[in-house]
Amino acid sequence: MVKLFDKYEFPEGLYYSKDHLWLKIEGDVVRVGVTDLAQQAAGPIVYVRLVPKGKVVEAGKPLGTMETGKWVGPLKSPVSGTIVEVNEALKSQPKLLNEDPYGKGWLAVIKPSKLEEELKGLFSKVEDMIPWLQEELPKLIK
């Protein structure tokens, strides 16, 4: 686990998108969720809506939305593919995104269709994210 800017956790071994989602390869599927930075910037999450199992999503397009008391935002998929599982627990416990973004707060499992190609557009090393995050943080944390 790497802590950036003494506050935001980014586990090693994951891929990260510029849309603030993480991706973990699990055999022939990938598990995705929101980053610690995204959940902290959002504040207390009160509602999560996810695209249903069986639907096809495209990289950069919403696989759902998350909502706080003041804000609703898209959750943009880091890869294209078919949703094979969604985290049903988020329906009744959306705060899992705040409490455990890399564990119980995962969003969906996707069977990717263009994984090798799309991984090239994601960060694979946390240290590579630092210059981008230095520009991104002032936009997120006000």
N, C-alpha and C positions, 0 to 999 in steps of 0.2 A: 504494500500500500504506500503510495507516494502522496504526501500532503503538499499541495501547491499554495503558495501565498499564506502559509500557516493556517489554512482554514478549510480548504476543499480537498477531499480525498479522491484519488484516481488510482484504483488498483492496477498493478502491472498485469500483462497478459490479456488485456481487453483491447478492442479497437474503439475509437471515439470519433463521432461525427461533429461537424461544425454546427449541427442542429442540437447539440447537447444530449445526444443519446449515446449509449455504449452498446457494444456488440461482443458476444462471447461465442466462439465456435464450439459446438458440441456435436461432433461427428458430422453428419450430413445436414444438420440444422444449426441455426444460430438463435441465441436468446438475446433479447434487447431490453433496455431499460433506460431511465433518465439518469444523468450524472448527478453527483452530489452537488455540484455547482448549480445545476438547473433547479433542483428541488429547493436549495437554500434561497436562490433568487426569487423563486415563485412564492415562497412562504407556505403557510398551511394549506395543503391541497384538500379540497372538499369533495371533488367529484372527478372521476376518470371514465371516459367512454372510449372503448376500443372497437376497431373493425372486427366483425365476427370471424370465427374460425372458418377456414375454407375460402376466404376472400383473397384476391391477389392484390398486393401492394407494390408500389414502385418506389425506388430510392428517391428521397427528397419530398415524397408526397405523404400526407397524413395517414398514420395507422391508428389514429385516435386523437383525443383532446384531453387536456387536464385543466381543471378549474380551481381557482382560489376564490376567496370572498370578493376580490376586485378584478379578476382577470381570467380570461379563457384563452388557451393557446393550443396550437397544433403540436402533435407529437410526430415528427417527420421520420419516417423509416430510414435507417442507414443503408438498407439493401432492398432489392426487388425480390419478390417471391410470393409464396402462398403461406398464409397464416395457418399453422397447424395446431396452435394452442394459444389461449389468452389467459391471463392471470385473473381468474374469476374472483379471487379474494379482494381485488381492488374495488369491486362494486360496493361491497359493504364496509371495506376498510381502506379508503383512498389514502389515508395517512401513512400507509406502508411505504408509499413513495418517499415521504419525508423521513420515516424512521429507519428504513433499510433499503436504500435505492439500488444497491448491488446484490441484494439477497432476496428477501420476501417481497420486495417492491418491484420486481421485474414486470415488464409489460406483456411481451408476446414471444412465442417461438415461431420462427419463420423457416420454411424450406426455401433457401435462396435459389434463384435462377441464373444469376450472373455474379456469383460471389467473387471469383478471382479478379474480375474486372473492377468490381465496385470496392473491393478492399483497398485498391490503389488510391481512392479518394478519401480514405479514413486515416486517422492518426494511429499508428501502431506502437509508438513509443511516447510515453508521457512527457519526456523532456522536449520532444518535438512540438508539443502543444504550447509551450511557454510563451514564445513571441506572439502567437495568435491570441492566447488568453490575456496577455497584457493589453491588447487592443480591445478585446471583447468585454472584459470585466467592467469598465466604466459604463458600457451600454446596459449591462444587466443589473449592476448593483448601484442603486441611486441613493 
